[in-house]
Amino acid sequence: MNIANLSEKYHQEYLAARWSKDKLLNDWYYAFEFFLDHTLLQGRSDRVSEKVVEAVFEVSEHNRNMIEEGFKSGNWKDLMVKLFERIGKGKVGKRADVNHVIDSLEFLREKISDRNVVKYTVDEVKARGVLQVYGELDGIKQVGDKVACFYLRDVVSLFELEGCVPPGDRRLLLPIDTWVKKFAKEYLVEGAKDPKNDEIKQKILKVCDDYGVSPAKLDQGIWYAGFNSYNVLIEILKQVDINVLIEILKQVDINVANSGMIRLIPYRDLS
């Protein structure tokens, strides 16, 4: 199974099935939810991040007047109080999540006249590529390289804009998360105990250039393979003749201890 091809599964399951492109371009609030669904994934389990996003929008739904007041005056204090009632130590998420939400709203207020961050991103990528909007996103509290790249990668993927990204800026579509790091240490930068993200990105770009593969798609495929490793394994095994499978299982062991990625390793190679 080609890992890069798993990006199609990622696209269908995590983008196309969840988000309407038309609505993302025409509903600022829906677009902001897409934005936070990416930017609030910050070094914790997806379920915790989902709960934070849910809390943010439950508070927002009940306090739309505070949001409108914030856009008019730039005063977000009342909304912050409401968010801190649901988010923070002993609740869900952390106080920095609230600071991120408020700073993101202020970004919309200052930079985007119609408030629609996805439409703004799409228009910017079409006109100027990803570098400028990456820099703007990187200036929002709690948004670093991984988060900015994650959001940009999925916008570019969903709206099929990869052709608008100059070759030298493709690194800005490569979020390096846990799964990508594990894959890179296993197959791209062997022997490196703790490779730097920039090194991993360069290795991914070189491999993609050598084999004519989209870097963004490979990045999505690696994440999908790691996060859904059991389902991917079952799909692979379904394609194998049952008698051949039995013979294979007599000779191999499934080992996930070292990398967290599924690997089939002959018994003789195990120590």
N, C-alpha and C positions, 0 to 999 in steps of 0.2 A: 504494500500500500504506500503510495506517494504521500509523504507528510504534507507537502505543499497543497495537495488536492483536498486535504481535510479543511482547508480554509473555506471551501464551498459549504461544508457542513456548518462551520462557524457562522458564515454569512447568513445561511438560512435559519439556523436555530437561534442565534443571538442578536441578529440585526433585522433581517427581512420579516421574520415571524413576529417580532416584538414591536417594531417601529414602522410607522407609516411615513414614507418620504414626503408625501404631499403635506401631511400635517406638520411634520418637522419644519417645513419651510414656511408655513402659514400660521402657526400657533406658537407664540413666544414661550408660553408657559409649558407646553408639551416639550418644546426644544430645550428649555431649561432643565426639565426632568431628565432628558437624555444626557445633557451635560453633566449633571450631578451624579447620574447613574454611573458615569465613568470617573469623575474626579473624586468621588468619595470612596473609591476603592483604594485604600491607603494602608497596605501592609497588615491586613487582618482578614479574617474569613469573609467570604462573599456574603454569608448569611447576616453577619453583624453589619456589614455595609448596607445590605438591603434594608435592615431595620432602621438604620440611620436615615436613609433616603425616604422610607415610609414616614418616619417621624417628622422630617422636614416638611413633607408635602401635606401631612395631616394638619400641622400647625399652620402652614401657609393657606390651606383651604379655608380655615376658620378665621383667618386674619388678613384677608385680601386687602382690606382697607388700610392696614399698616404697610403693606407692600406698596400700594399706590401712594401713600403719604411719603414713604421712603424715596420713591422715584421723583416725587415733586420737590422734596426738601433736602434729601441726602441724609436725613435723620432716621437711623434704623434702630434706635435704642429700644423702642417698644417691641419690635419684632424680635430683637435679641433676647429680651426678657422671656418672651413666650418660648423661644427655641431652647433656651437654657433650662426651662421647666421640664423638657423632654429629653434633652441631650446633654451628656456630660458624665462625670464620675458617679457611679452608683446607679446610672440610668442605662443609656445606650450610647455608644460612641464616646467622643471626647469633646472638650470645650473648643479645641481647634477646629472641629467640624463646623461649629456655629460661626466661628471667625471666617472660615472658608466660604460659607454660604453668603454671609453678609458682604464679604469682599467681592464675591462673584456678582451679586446683585448690583453693587456699586460699579463694577466693570461694565455691566449692561447699561447702567444709567449714564456713565461718562462716555462710553465708546459707541454704543449701538442705538440709534434713534428709535428703531422699532422693537428693541429689546431681544430680537431673535438671534441667539448666539449661533445656532446651526446655519441659518441663512447667511449670517455674516461670515462664518467660516467658509462656507461653500463659495460665496462671492469672492472672498479674499484669495482662496486657493486658485480659483479660475483666473483671477486677474494677476496675481503676484506669486503664486506658489505657496509654500507652507512656512517659509522662514519668518516672515513678519508676524503672522498670527501666532506662531509658536512662541516668539519672544513676548508677545502680549499676554498669552496664557501663562507663561512662566513667571510673570509678574504678579499673578494672583496668589494670595496666601494659600499655602499648602499644595500648590501646584508646582511640581518639579519636573524633571525630564521624563520620568516614566509615565506620569499622569498625563502630561501634555501630549506625549507621543501616542498613548493609548487612545485618547479622544480623537486626535487628528487621524490616526490610522483608520479608525472605524468610520469617521465622516468620509474620508477619501474612499474607503471601500464601499460604503453604502451608496454613495453618489457617483461611483465609478470615475474618480478624478485622478487616478494615479498618473495618467499621461500629462497632467498639469504640474507634476512635481519634478523639478530639475534633478538629474542624477546625483548631484552633490548634496542634495537635501533629503535623499531617501532615508538617511539615518534617523530623521525626525518622525518616521513612521514605524519605528522599531522600539516599542516598550520592552525593556528587559526585566521580566518578572521572574519569579522562582522557577517556573517550568522552563523558560527559555534558558536560564542560567544552568539548570541541570543538564539540559540537552547540549548546551555549548561545552560544558566541562567534559561531557562524555564523548562528544563527536567532533567538536570544532577546535577546542584549545586544550587538547589532551596534555596532562601533566601540570597544568596550571591550577594551583590550589584554590586561588580566589581571583579569577580573571576580572579585569575592570570592564564596566559596561561598554566603554568605547571600543575596547579590544573585541568584545563579543560582536558588536555592531559591524565592525570592519570585517570580521570573519564571515558573518552572515552575508554581507554585501558581496564579498569575493565569491563565495559559494554560489550565490544567486547569479552573479555575472557569468561564472564558469558554466552553469547549467541552464541559463536562460529562464530563471524562475523569478517571480515577483517577490522582493524582500518582505513586503507587507503581508503577502499571502503565506509565505513560509512562517513568519512570526505568528500569524493567527493559527496556522496548522500545528505548530509546535505546542502552543498553549492548549489547543483542543485535544491533541493526543495525550498530553500530560494530565489535564483535568478530567478527561473522559477515558482514561487508560483502560479500565475494565471493559467498557462498551466497545472500544476500538479493538481490543483483543478478541472479544467474542465475534465481532464482525469479520475479523481476519479468519478466525477458526471456522466460521460458517462456510467459507469459500474453499475449505480443504476437504477432500474426500475422507470420510470417516475412518477408513482403513489406514490411509496415509497418516491421519491425525494420531491414531493409536500408536503407530510405529514411531512418530515424532516424540510423543509424550513418554515413550519408553527410554528415550535417549536424552531428554532435556529436562531442565528444571526451570520454573518461573521464578526469577529473582528480581525483587524490586527494592531490596534493602539499601543498596548503595546510592542509587540515583533517583529513586522514586518513579522512574520511567520503566515500563514493562520491557524486559529483555529476556530472550530465550538463550540460556547458556548451557552447553553440554556439561554433563556431570564431571567429565574429566577435567574441565577448566575451573571447577570450584575447589577452593582450598579450605 
